[in-house]
């Protein structure tokens, strides 16, 4: 994920938080951090699975 993509996602999360009644900046930031942590975990899991698949794939066998 590129930084510009992360910023767009962060802005959308803040807008969604405000729309859901999280007018308090601290609440919006907590929601943002939670969702960014989730994105990071998904990204790391995807990288791990991709590495695992590439290690187990051997077209010569």
Residue pairs with C-beta under 8 A, 6 or more apart in sequence:
1 39
1 43
6 36
6 39
9 35
9 36
9 39
10 32
10 36
13 28
13 31
13 32
13 35
13 36
14 28
14 32
17 27
17 28
17 31
17 32
18 28
22 28
22 31
